[in-house]
Amino acid sequence: MAIGVFFIILAILLVIAMPVGGVFGMMSLLPSLMNPDFSFAAADVARSMFAGMNSFTLLAVPLFMVSGMIMAEGGLSERLFNFFAYFIGNKTAGFPCAVVVTCMFYAAISGSSPATVSAVGAMTIPFLVNMGYETIFAAAIVTVAGGLGVIIPPSISYIVYSAAANSSPSRLFTAGIFPGILIGISLMIYCYYYCKKHGEDKEKLLANYKEIRAKGFLPLLKESFWALLTPVIILGTIYSGICSPTESAVISVFYGLFVCIFIYKTIKIQDLGHVFMEGAKTYVNILFVIAAATAFARCLTMLRYPQTISESVLAVSNSKVIILLIMNAIMLVCGMIIDNIPNIMILTPIMVPIATAVGVDPVHFGIIMTCNLAIGMVTPPMGINLFVAAGMTKIPMLKLARACVPFLIAFIISLMIITFVPALSMALPNAIG
């Protein structure tokens, strides 16, 4: 089957908004229907789908999802924000920067971008509006900074990529730390520029800052200690070699339950059924997409499309810089029109051979891919972060998307640094070994 025809049919099915899992399943069957001699029939598709689900590594995905939901219900984001605002709330752009830091820290708890936007935005957007900031500016901060939910470990995207690329999830978790911090700093720099240019209501800000300071450092630390300890426990057990990411995900669920039920007492035992059911409903959709995308990736391999695409891209130029720019552009566009997880399952078998051919480590490339797809979560038409933030604030999605553009420029500048300075991603995993 001609490669052009195959991908045109795929694009049409996606454009008419067919369910992504169904599209992958149909496209996996199409070559054998067109050519009965093709050695990837319906039984092979079913086996590949089962193999895609039968993964110990992917078991971490629903566990981190449920953990994030528990901690969102438990109100951890408010305690984190108050703690960070204690230190920087009296500075220019102090409260907006505290929102970014809270998103960074919450990302290290939830592993999910929409969950970060929802949990942090629900509390911080009304707060910033009360402080005199425009609603659209407050929403844009959380929308873009929420993208750090898939970059700062533990990230569900890293787990899916590690399964698709046969890469180490622990090394990906380690490699994502410095890039996530760099992006967070770049967003805070723009917050500072915006507040300098447009001004702030200093009296109102100072009054609220004094309220936070009046609580005292030790009471605030006591209040936020268990929330601050969460990423230390999750990531510490992984980096120390005590647990695999999947085992650490189990610990995060039990830790979240313990903190929210017995310490903060913000969740009642009877509420857990709702939390677990929501987690199950969300993961069922993701699991089917992963299963169908696994079969689709296997079908592509049988058709030798990854090799064909790799040869075509490498024939364009001998320059590593140009090849990486082309791949970044492709991933950015794909991130705008397809959701994160199916993108990873489709692009990984196609892109990783190209990246390896130009000397890019698969772990480093996983960080590059995740950063590109995180930008896609903030851009129409498929920007899930936009949908979440627009739904919370009732701001039209396209208007919010325009307000996000300056933040996205800062994000893309950071992406270019991450792409062309591999040491930023690889120094820590290489040092740990």
MOURGI-V680973 format. One record per residue. N is the residue number from 1. RES is the residue in three letters. PSI is psi in radians with two decimals (* if undefined). Layout:
n:N res:RES psi:PSI
n:N res:RES psi:PSI
//
This chain:
n:1 res:MET psi:2.32
n:2 res:ALA psi:2.36
n:3 res:ILE psi:-0.65
n:4 res:GLY psi:-0.79
n:5 res:VAL psi:-0.75
n:6 res:PHE psi:-0.85
n:7 res:PHE psi:-0.44
n:8 res:ILE psi:-0.76
n:9 res:ILE psi:-0.75
n:10 res:LEU psi:-0.80
n:11 res:ALA psi:-0.73
n:12 res:ILE psi:-0.79
n:13 res:LEU psi:-0.65
n:14 res:LEU psi:-0.68
n:15 res:VAL psi:-0.64
n:16 res:ILE psi:0.15
n:17 res:ALA psi:0.64
n:18 res:MET psi:2.62
n:19 res:PRO psi:2.32
n:20 res:VAL psi:-0.76
n:21 res:GLY psi:-0.72
n:22 res:GLY psi:-0.68
n:23 res:VAL psi:-0.83
n:24 res:PHE psi:-0.72
n:25 res:GLY psi:-0.79
n:26 res:MET psi:-0.76
n:27 res:MET psi:-0.48
n:28 res:SER psi:-0.54
n:29 res:LEU psi:-0.42
n:30 res:LEU psi:-0.83
n:31 res:PRO psi:-0.69
n:32 res:SER psi:-0.49
n:33 res:LEU psi:-0.62
n:34 res:MET psi:-0.53
n:35 res:ASN psi:1.72
n:36 res:PRO psi:-0.36
n:37 res:ASP psi:-0.17
n:38 res:PHE psi:2.27
n:39 res:SER psi:0.81
n:40 res:PHE psi:1.32
n:41 res:ALA psi:-3.03
n:42 res:ALA psi:-0.70
n:43 res:ALA psi:-0.65
n:44 res:ASP psi:-0.64
n:45 res:VAL psi:-0.79
n:46 res:ALA psi:-0.74
n:47 res:ARG psi:-0.72
n:48 res:SER psi:-0.67
n:49 res:MET psi:-0.75
n:50 res:PHE psi:-0.74
n:51 res:ALA psi:-0.62
n:52 res:GLY psi:-0.55
n:53 res:MET psi:-0.46
n:54 res:ASN psi:1.22
n:55 res:SER psi:2.15
n:56 res:PHE psi:-0.65
n:57 res:THR psi:-0.78
n:58 res:LEU psi:-0.27
n:59 res:LEU psi:-0.41
n:60 res:ALA psi:-0.43
n:61 res:VAL psi:-0.98
n:62 res:PRO psi:-0.53
n:63 res:LEU psi:-0.79
n:64 res:PHE psi:-0.60
n:65 res:MET psi:-0.84
n:66 res:VAL psi:-0.71
n:67 res:SER psi:-0.80
n:68 res:GLY psi:-0.68
n:69 res:MET psi:-0.72
n:70 res:ILE psi:-0.79
n:71 res:MET psi:-0.50
n:72 res:ALA psi:-0.77
n:73 res:GLU psi:-0.55
n:74 res:GLY psi:-0.07
n:75 res:GLY psi:0.58
n:76 res:LEU psi:-0.51
n:77 res:SER psi:-0.66
n:78 res:GLU psi:-0.72
n:79 res:ARG psi:-0.69
n:80 res:LEU psi:-0.79
n:81 res:PHE psi:-0.81
n:82 res:ASN psi:-0.65
n:83 res:PHE psi:-0.81
n:84 res:PHE psi:-0.63
n:85 res:ALA psi:-0.46
n:86 res:TYR psi:-0.61
n:87 res:PHE psi:-0.60
n:88 res:ILE psi:0.08
n:89 res:GLY psi:-0.40
n:90 res:ASN psi:0.03
n:91 res:LYS psi:2.88
n:92 res:THR psi:2.26
n:93 res:ALA psi:0.40
n:94 res:GLY psi:-0.85
n:95 res:PHE psi:-0.76
n:96 res:PRO psi:-0.69
n:97 res:CYS psi:-0.61
n:98 res:ALA psi:-0.58
n:99 res:VAL psi:-0.77
n:100 res:VAL psi:-0.79
n:101 res:VAL psi:-0.67
n:102 res:THR psi:-0.73
n:103 res:CYS psi:-0.73
n:104 res:MET psi:-0.77
n:105 res:PHE psi:-0.69
n:106 res:TYR psi:-0.53
n:107 res:ALA psi:-0.60
n:108 res:ALA psi:0.00
n:109 res:ILE psi:-0.79
n:110 res:SER psi:-0.61
n:111 res:GLY psi:0.19
n:112 res:SER psi:2.41
n:113 res:SER psi:-0.91
n:114 res:PRO psi:-0.63
n:115 res:ALA psi:-0.66
n:116 res:THR psi:-0.79
n:117 res:VAL psi:-0.80
n:118 res:SER psi:-0.86
n:119 res:ALA psi:-0.79
n:120 res:VAL psi:-0.73
n:121 res:GLY psi:-0.61
n:122 res:ALA psi:-0.56
n:123 res:MET psi:-0.73
n:124 res:THR psi:-0.55
n:125 res:ILE psi:-0.89
n:126 res:PRO psi:-0.63
n:127 res:PHE psi:-0.85
n:128 res:LEU psi:-0.66
n:129 res:VAL psi:-0.73
n:130 res:ASN psi:-0.46
n:131 res:MET psi:0.00
n:132 res:GLY psi:-0.02
n:133 res:TYR psi:2.64
n:134 res:GLU psi:2.49
n:135 res:THR psi:-0.71
n:136 res:ILE psi:-0.59
n:137 res:PHE psi:-0.78
n:138 res:ALA psi:-0.74
n:139 res:ALA psi:-0.66
n:140 res:ALA psi:-0.67
n:141 res:ILE psi:-0.90
n:142 res:VAL psi:-0.65
n:143 res:THR psi:-0.84
n:144 res:VAL psi:-0.77
n:145 res:ALA psi:-0.46
n:146 res:GLY psi:-0.42
n:147 res:GLY psi:-0.36
n:148 res:LEU psi:-0.25
n:149 res:GLY psi:-0.45
n:150 res:VAL psi:-0.03
n:151 res:ILE psi:-0.81
n:152 res:ILE psi:2.21
n:153 res:PRO psi:2.71
n:154 res:PRO psi:2.29
n:155 res:SER psi:2.30
n:156 res:ILE psi:-0.63
n:157 res:SER psi:-0.69
n:158 res:TYR psi:-0.66
n:159 res:ILE psi:-0.79
n:160 res:VAL psi:-0.74
n:161 res:TYR psi:-0.73
n:162 res:SER psi:-0.63
n:163 res:ALA psi:-0.70
n:164 res:ALA psi:-0.61
n:165 res:ALA psi:0.01
n:166 res:ASN psi:0.81
n:167 res:SER psi:2.92
n:168 res:SER psi:2.06
n:169 res:PRO psi:-0.57
n:170 res:SER psi:-0.72
n:171 res:ARG psi:-0.65
n:172 res:LEU psi:-0.74
n:173 res:PHE psi:-0.71
n:174 res:THR psi:-0.71
n:175 res:ALA psi:-0.42
n:176 res:GLY psi:-0.15
n:177 res:ILE psi:-1.01
n:178 res:PHE psi:-0.74
n:179 res:PRO psi:-0.70
n:180 res:GLY psi:-0.72
n:181 res:ILE psi:-0.74
n:182 res:LEU psi:-0.80
n:183 res:ILE psi:-0.74
n:184 res:GLY psi:-0.76
n:185 res:ILE psi:-0.73
n:186 res:SER psi:-0.66
n:187 res:LEU psi:-0.66
n:188 res:MET psi:-0.60
n:189 res:ILE psi:-0.74
n:190 res:TYR psi:-0.67
n:191 res:CYS psi:-0.76
n:192 res:TYR psi:-0.79
n:193 res:TYR psi:-0.78
n:194 res:TYR psi:-0.80
n:195 res:CYS psi:-0.59
n:196 res:LYS psi:-0.71
n:197 res:LYS psi:-0.74
n:198 res:HIS psi:-0.20
n:199 res:GLY psi:2.91
n:200 res:GLU psi:2.77
n:201 res:ASP psi:1.52
n:202 res:LYS psi:-0.66
n:203 res:GLU psi:-0.82
n:204 res:LYS psi:-0.72
n:205 res:LEU psi:-0.77
n:206 res:LEU psi:-0.65
n:207 res:ALA psi:-0.75
n:208 res:ASN psi:-0.61
n:209 res:TYR psi:-0.70
n:210 res:LYS psi:-0.60
n:211 res:GLU psi:-0.74
n:212 res:ILE psi:-0.76
n:213 res:ARG psi:-0.54
n:214 res:ALA psi:-0.43
n:215 res:LYS psi:-0.46
n:216 res:GLY psi:2.63
n:217 res:PHE psi:-0.83
n:218 res:LEU psi:-0.78
n:219 res:PRO psi:-0.69
n:220 res:LEU psi:-0.74
n:221 res:LEU psi:-0.74
n:222 res:LYS psi:-0.69
n:223 res:GLU psi:-0.65
n:224 res:SER psi:-0.06
n:225 res:PHE psi:-0.82
n:226 res:TRP psi:-0.55
n:227 res:ALA psi:-0.73
n:228 res:LEU psi:-0.52
n:229 res:LEU psi:-0.34
n:230 res:THR psi:-0.98
n:231 res:PRO psi:-0.48
n:232 res:VAL psi:-0.76
n:233 res:ILE psi:-0.82
n:234 res:ILE psi:-0.93
n:235 res:LEU psi:-0.59
n:236 res:GLY psi:-0.71
n:237 res:THR psi:-0.52
n:238 res:ILE psi:-0.90
n:239 res:TYR psi:-0.51
n:240 res:SER psi:-0.16
n:241 res:GLY psi:0.08
n:242 res:ILE psi:-0.70
n:243 res:CYS psi:2.69
n:244 res:SER psi:2.89
n:245 res:PRO psi:-0.65
n:246 res:THR psi:-0.77
n:247 res:GLU psi:-0.65
n:248 res:SER psi:-0.59
n:249 res:ALA psi:-0.67
n:250 res:VAL psi:-0.79
n:251 res:ILE psi:-0.71
n:252 res:SER psi:-0.62
n:253 res:VAL psi:-0.87
n:254 res:PHE psi:-0.64
n:255 res:TYR psi:-0.78
n:256 res:GLY psi:-0.73
n:257 res:LEU psi:-0.79
n:258 res:PHE psi:-0.84
n:259 res:VAL psi:-0.82
n:260 res:CYS psi:-0.52
n:261 res:ILE psi:-0.81
n:262 res:PHE psi:-0.46
n:263 res:ILE psi:-1.07
n:264 res:TYR psi:-0.43
n:265 res:LYS psi:0.69
n:266 res:THR psi:-0.15
n:267 res:ILE psi:2.38
n:268 res:LYS psi:2.67
n:269 res:ILE psi:-0.62
n:270 res:GLN psi:-0.26
n:271 res:ASP psi:-0.28
n:272 res:LEU psi:-0.58
n:273 res:GLY psi:-0.75
n:274 res:HIS psi:-0.77
n:275 res:VAL psi:-0.84
n:276 res:PHE psi:-0.66
n:277 res:MET psi:-0.73
n:278 res:GLU psi:-0.73
n:279 res:GLY psi:-0.74
n:280 res:ALA psi:-0.76
n:281 res:LYS psi:-0.68
n:282 res:THR psi:-0.77
n:283 res:TYR psi:-0.53
n:284 res:VAL psi:-0.77
n:285 res:ASN psi:-0.77
n:286 res:ILE psi:-0.74
n:287 res:LEU psi:-0.70
n:288 res:PHE psi:-0.69
n:289 res:VAL psi:-0.77
n:290 res:ILE psi:-0.77
n:291 res:ALA psi:-0.86
n:292 res:ALA psi:-0.65
n:293 res:ALA psi:-0.56
n:294 res:THR psi:-0.78
n:295 res:ALA psi:-0.70
n:296 res:PHE psi:-0.77
n:297 res:ALA psi:-0.69
n:298 res:ARG psi:-0.69
n:299 res:CYS psi:-0.76
n:300 res:LEU psi:-0.73
n:301 res:THR psi:-0.75
n:302 res:MET psi:-0.58
n:303 res:LEU psi:-0.12
n:304 res:ARG psi:0.46
n:305 res:TYR psi:-0.71
n:306 res:PRO psi:-0.72
n:307 res:GLN psi:-0.73
n:308 res:THR psi:-0.80
n:309 res:ILE psi:-0.72
n:310 res:SER psi:-0.81
n:311 res:GLU psi:-0.67
n:312 res:SER psi:-0.77
n:313 res:VAL psi:-0.77
n:314 res:LEU psi:-0.41
n:315 res:ALA psi:-0.31
n:316 res:VAL psi:-0.73
n:317 res:SER psi:2.69
n:318 res:ASN psi:-0.08
n:319 res:SER psi:2.18
n:320 res:LYS psi:-0.66
n:321 res:VAL psi:-0.83
n:322 res:ILE psi:-0.74
n:323 res:ILE psi:-0.78
n:324 res:LEU psi:-0.66
n:325 res:LEU psi:-0.72
n:326 res:ILE psi:-0.79
n:327 res:MET psi:-0.69
n:328 res:ASN psi:-0.76
n:329 res:ALA psi:-0.75
n:330 res:ILE psi:-0.79
n:331 res:MET psi:-0.63
n:332 res:LEU psi:-0.80
n:333 res:VAL psi:-0.78
n:334 res:CYS psi:-0.66
n:335 res:GLY psi:-0.45
n:336 res:MET psi:-0.44
n:337 res:ILE psi:-0.23
n:338 res:ILE psi:2.58
n:339 res:ASP psi:2.90
n:340 res:ASN psi:-0.98
n:341 res:ILE psi:-0.85
n:342 res:PRO psi:-0.60
n:343 res:ASN psi:-0.81
n:344 res:ILE psi:-0.76
n:345 res:MET psi:-0.58
n:346 res:ILE psi:-0.87
n:347 res:LEU psi:-0.53
n:348 res:THR psi:-0.90
n:349 res:PRO psi:-0.37
n:350 res:ILE psi:-0.76
n:351 res:MET psi:-0.63
n:352 res:VAL psi:-0.75
n:353 res:PRO psi:-0.63
n:354 res:ILE psi:-0.80
n:355 res:ALA psi:-0.76
n:356 res:THR psi:-0.67
n:357 res:ALA psi:-0.51
n:358 res:VAL psi:0.20
n:359 res:GLY psi:0.40
n:360 res:VAL psi:2.22
n:361 res:ASP psi:2.39
n:362 res:PRO psi:-0.58
n:363 res:VAL psi:-0.80
n:364 res:HIS psi:-0.73
n:365 res:PHE psi:-0.58
n:366 res:GLY psi:-0.67
n:367 res:ILE psi:-0.76
n:368 res:ILE psi:-0.83
n:369 res:MET psi:-0.80
n:370 res:THR psi:-0.70
n:371 res:CYS psi:-0.74
n:372 res:ASN psi:-0.80
n:373 res:LEU psi:-0.49
n:374 res:ALA psi:-0.65
n:375 res:ILE psi:-0.68
n:376 res:GLY psi:-0.43
n:377 res:MET psi:-0.11
n:378 res:VAL psi:0.16
n:379 res:THR psi:2.45
n:380 res:PRO psi:2.77
n:381 res:PRO psi:-0.16
n:382 res:MET psi:0.33
n:383 res:GLY psi:1.68
n:384 res:ILE psi:-0.63
n:385 res:ASN psi:-0.65
n:386 res:LEU psi:-0.77
n:387 res:PHE psi:-0.77
n:388 res:VAL psi:-0.88
n:389 res:ALA psi:-0.69
n:390 res:ALA psi:-0.66
n:391 res:GLY psi:-0.62
n:392 res:MET psi:-0.61
n:393 res:THR psi:-0.16
n:394 res:LYS psi:0.38
n:395 res:ILE psi:2.35
n:396 res:PRO psi:2.43
n:397 res:MET psi:-0.73
n:398 res:LEU psi:-0.61
n:399 res:LYS psi:-0.74
n:400 res:LEU psi:-0.67
n:401 res:ALA psi:-0.71
n:402 res:ARG psi:-0.67
n:403 res:ALA psi:-0.41
n:404 res:CYS psi:-0.25
n:405 res:VAL psi:-0.84
n:406 res:PRO psi:-0.67
n:407 res:PHE psi:-0.67
n:408 res:LEU psi:-0.57
n:409 res:ILE psi:-0.78
n:410 res:ALA psi:-0.69
n:411 res:PHE psi:-0.79
n:412 res:ILE psi:-0.65
n:413 res:ILE psi:-0.76
n:414 res:SER psi:-0.69
n:415 res:LEU psi:-0.72
n:416 res:MET psi:-0.69
n:417 res:ILE psi:-0.78
n:418 res:ILE psi:-0.69
n:419 res:THR psi:-0.79
n:420 res:PHE psi:0.02
n:421 res:VAL psi:1.38
n:422 res:PRO psi:-0.45
n:423 res:ALA psi:-0.48
n:424 res:LEU psi:-0.67
n:425 res:SER psi:-0.66
n:426 res:MET psi:-0.25
n:427 res:ALA psi:-0.81
n:428 res:LEU psi:-0.86
n:429 res:PRO psi:-0.60
n:430 res:ASN psi:-0.60
n:431 res:ALA psi:-0.69
n:432 res:ILE psi:-0.60
n:433 res:GLY psi:*
//
